[in-house]
Amino acid sequence: MKAAFYTRTGAAREVLQLGDLPEPEPGPGEVKVRLHWSGVNPTDVKSRADLRGRGMPFPSVTPHSDGAGVIEAVGSGVPVERLGRRVWVWNAAWGRPDGTAAECTVLPTAQAVELPDGVPKEAGACFGIPALTALHAVRGYGGVAGQRVLVAGGAGAVGHYAVQFARLLGARQLIASVSSAHKAQVALAAGAHATINYRDEPLAARVAELTGGEGLDRVIEVDVAANGLLDAEMLKPGGCAVVYGSGNAGFEFPFFPLIVKNLSWHFFIVYALSVADRAAAEAALRGMLDDGLLQHPIARRVDLHDIVAAHEAVESGQLVGNLVVRLPAAQDR
């Protein structure tokens, strides 16, 4: 099968290869998915570049955890009724060498989730990390119903979904921070009540103005190292920050400003959601998909032979939405 892979970490142009790999077959409890689309996320390019300094986890890695396609074979113990089902997949490359930048992948049946007929497969390739991260950040820790919420980076891959979910799940006031006029338009179209361009406006002062001085109940934070102290300032007493990312490995908070306001901080990584939390998120997502309530922010579609350019585009941080890689099965439709 055609696949992208690397056998050492480093810059995309130096280590990513295209070639033929043996086609896998499902074992007990597994399904084989003929992939149509592969989603590229920041964690995929960070792993390939080894930004955390962990080295190669396997002799060879086919990257990307997210994807979508059709189940074409099942292992023992998996109902044959799953054959031919459209699915989106998660954690394909989490603790595994065989991600979705390939014509097919094999993984446990629970990691191939049914994709409703009306949802494009390229959208399904954005669910495992961007959509589920956003949904858990919004639904978890008591939810956002009746709350004043700030989504940091409200036009980004996760932020755009978070804005939609927060609006659908009852946020009373929904503010998105953005870095350009175009991103403000994207966030407003997704359901934000207001946007703040943090490059041009004092964020905390504008939040105070927009909330009538009350402050925020919740911040959904993409970079706690950069914004944590500002979040503490903007949160009202008893508020919380839900954190799914950081631009730096470490950060410091002053103790007294946090404790005097009774603030709480929740950190999570979508790869390690509990079985219960993931099931709840998948069910909530399915309901919204069935009702046709969601926009799917896809910034760029590229073919597998452009895998290097795909990684470089995600690394640039300039995309407004997700990048997905088209695999041969999608071209043959």
Long-range contacts (C-beta under 8 A, 24 or more apart in sequence): 1-102, 1-103, 1-104, 2-102, 2-103, 2-304, 2-327, 2-328, 3-62, 3-101, 3-102, 3-103, 4-62, 4-63, 4-101, 4-102, 4-304, 4-307, 5-60, 5-61, 5-62, 5-63, 5-101, 5-102, 6-48, 6-60, 6-61, 6-63, 7-56, 7-59, 7-60, 7-61, 8-56, 9-47, 9-48, 9-49, 9-50, 9-55, 9-56, 10-48, 10-49, 10-50, 11-49, 12-45, 12-48, 12-49, 12-307, 12-308, 12-311, 12-312, 12-315, 13-308, 13-312, 15-48, 16-48, 16-307, 16-308, 16-311, 18-304, 18-305, 18-307, 21-62, 21-102, 23-103, 23-104, 24-98, 24-104, 24-105, 24-106, 25-73, 25-106, 26-73, 26-74, 26-75, 26-78, 26-106, 27-75, 27-76, 27-106, 28-75, 28-76, 28-77, 29-75, 29-76, 29-77, 29-78, 29-108, 29-109, 30-74, 30-75, 30-78, 30-106, 30-107, 30-108, 30-109, 31-71, 31-73, 31-74, 31-75, 31-78, 31-82, 31-87, 31-106, 31-107, 31-108, 31-109, 31-112, 32-71, 32-72, 32-73, 32-74, 32-104, 32-105, 32-106, 33-67, 33-69, 33-70, 33-71, 33-72, 33-87, 33-89, 33-104, 33-105, 33-106, 33-107, 33-112, 34-69, 34-70, 34-71, 34-72, 34-103, 34-104, 34-329, 35-67, 35-68, 35-69, 35-89, 35-100, 35-102, 35-103, 35-104, 35-105, 35-327, 35-329, 36-68, 36-69, 36-70, 36-121, 36-122, 36-326, 36-327, 36-329, 36-330, 36-333, 37-67, 37-68, 37-69, 37-121, 37-122, 37-124, 37-125, 37-324, 37-325, 37-326, 37-327, 37-330, 38-64, 38-66, 38-67, 38-99, 38-100, 38-101, 38-102, 38-125, 38-304, 38-324, 38-325, 38-327, 39-64, 39-65, 39-66, 39-67, 39-100, 39-125, 39-126, 39-128, 39-129, 39-130, 39-322, 39-323, 39-324, 39-325, 40-64, 40-310, 40-311, 40-314, 40-322, 40-323, 40-324, 40-325, 41-65, 41-66, 41-129, 41-130, 41-157, 41-314, 41-322, 42-314, 42-315, 43-129, 44-93, 44-99, 44-311, 44-314, 45-311, 45-314, 45-315, 47-93, 48-311, 49-315, 52-249, 57-95, 57-97, 58-97, 59-97, 60-97, 61-93, 61-97, 61-99, 62-93, 62-97, 62-98, 62-99, 62-100, 62-101, 62-102, 62-105, 63-93, 63-99, 63-101, 64-92, 64-93, 64-99, 64-100, 64-101, 64-325, 65-90, 65-91, 65-92, 65-93, 65-94, 65-99, 65-100, 65-128, 65-129, 65-271, 66-90, 66-92, 66-100, 66-125, 66-126, 66-127, 66-128, 66-129, 66-130, 67-92, 67-99, 67-100, 67-105, 67-124, 67-125, 67-128, 68-115, 68-121, 68-122, 68-123, 68-124, 68-125, 68-127, 69-104, 69-121, 69-327, 69-329, 70-329, 71-112, 72-104, 74-109, 78-109, 82-109, 82-112, 85-112, 85-114, 86-114, 86-115, 86-116, 86-117, 86-121, 86-124, 87-112, 87-113, 87-114, 87-115, 87-124, 88-112, 88-113, 88-115, 88-121, 88-124, 88-125, 88-127, 88-128, 89-113, 89-128, 90-127, 90-128, 90-129, 90-132, 91-128, 91-271, 92-128, 94-271, 100-125, 101-304, 101-307, 101-325, 102-327, 103-327, 103-328, 103-329, 113-282, 114-286, 116-286, 116-289, 116-290, 118-289, 118-292, 119-289, 119-296, 120-296, 121-330, 122-296, 122-298, 122-301, 122-324, 122-326, 122-330, 123-296, 123-298, 125-322, 125-324, 126-157, 126-296, 126-297, 126-298, 126-322, 126-324, 127-285, 128-270, 129-158, 129-270, 130-157, 130-158, 130-161, 130-322, 131-161, 131-285, 132-270, 132-273, 132-278, 132-281, 132-282, 132-285, 133-158, 133-161, 133-244, 133-270, 134-158, 134-159, 134-160, 134-161, 134-162, 134-164, 134-165, 134-220, 135-161, 135-165, 135-281, 135-284, 135-285, 136-268, 136-270, 136-273, 136-277, 136-281, 137-162, 137-220, 137-242, 137-244, 137-268, 138-162, 138-165, 138-166, 138-169, 138-220, 139-165, 139-169, 139-280, 139-281, 139-284, 140-242, 140-266, 140-268, 140-277, 141-240, 141-242, 141-264, 141-266, 143-169, 143-170, 144-169, 144-170, 144-171, 144-217, 144-218, 145-169, 145-170, 145-171, 146-170, 146-171, 146-172, 147-171, 147-172, 147-173, 147-216, 147-217, 147-218, 148-172, 148-173, 148-175, 148-211, 148-214, 148-215, 148-216, 148-217, 148-218, 148-236, 149-173, 149-174, 149-175, 149-216, 149-217, 149-218, 149-219, 149-220, 150-175, 150-176, 150-177, 150-207, 150-216, 150-218, 150-219, 150-220, 150-234, 151-175, 151-176, 151-177, 151-187, 151-192, 151-220, 152-177, 152-219, 152-220, 152-221, 152-222, 152-223, 152-227, 153-177, 153-178, 153-222, 153-223, 154-178, 154-183, 154-186, 154-187, 154-190, 154-192, 154-195, 155-182, 155-183, 155-184, 155-186, 155-187, 155-190, 155-297, 155-320, 155-321, 156-222, 156-320, 157-297, 157-319, 157-321, 157-322, 158-222, 158-244, 158-245, 159-187, 159-220, 159-222, 160-186, 160-187, 160-190, 160-295, 160-297, 160-321, 161-294, 161-297, 162-220, 163-187, 163-190, 163-191, 163-192, 164-190, 164-191, 164-293, 164-294, 164-295, 165-288, 166-191, 166-220, 167-191, 167-192, 168-288, 168-293, 173-210, 173-211, 175-207, 175-210, 175-216, 177-203, 182-320, 183-320, 186-297, 186-320, 186-321, 189-295, 190-295, 190-297, 203-230, 203-234, 204-230, 204-233, 204-234, 207-234, 208-234, 211-236, 215-239, 218-242, 220-244, 221-245, 223-247, 224-251, 224-267, 225-250, 225-251, 228-253, 229-253, 229-254, 232-257, 232-258, 232-261, 232-263, 233-257, 235-261, 235-263, 236-261, 237-261, 237-262, 237-263, 238-262, 238-263, 239-263, 239-264, 240-264, 240-265, 240-266, 241-265, 241-266, 242-266, 242-268, 243-267, 243-268, 244-268, 244-269, 244-270, 296-322, 297-321, 297-322, 298-322, 298-323, 298-324, 299-323, 300-324, 301-325, 301-326, 302-326, 303-331, 304-328
